[in-house]
Structures are given as structure tokens and as C-alpha cells.
Amino acid sequence: MNKIGDVLKSAREKAGLTQLELSGMVGVSRAYYADVERGRYTPSLKVLSRLADILGIDLNFLKQK
């Protein structure tokens, strides 16, 4: 299960953004962001915080099991 990637993908789609649009807003490459959604990479707290701000999600989901 790729919880971070699943949450980010769902929030991105709900916001109506493409991977390219969102990655540009955050300042990372589209390829890197796609790999985050796939679970290949775990973003830094700085990147994750930017994503959460843009997508309007609460990072407390990371604490849940």
C-alpha cells in the first residue's frame, strides 16, 4: 500500500490538476512527482508540506496506521 502516493493522487485529481501542473507549482519535475504517486520515492517534508498546502490536505494522515 502506498498511502502517501494514494492520498496525493486522489487530492490532485479532486483539484483537477495534472501531474505536470502540480509538479510545476511545487518546483519538482513531473517524473519525480509521478514516482512519488507510484510509491517509488518519499518526498521530503518540505516538498510534502508544499503539496499539502496546494492541495488543501492535512499532513496528519501520515500519523495514522
Secondary structure, DSSP 4 states (H G I P E B T S, - for coil): --HHHHHHHHHHHHHT--HHHHHHHHTS-HHHHHHHHHTS----HHHHHHHHHHHT--GGGGG--
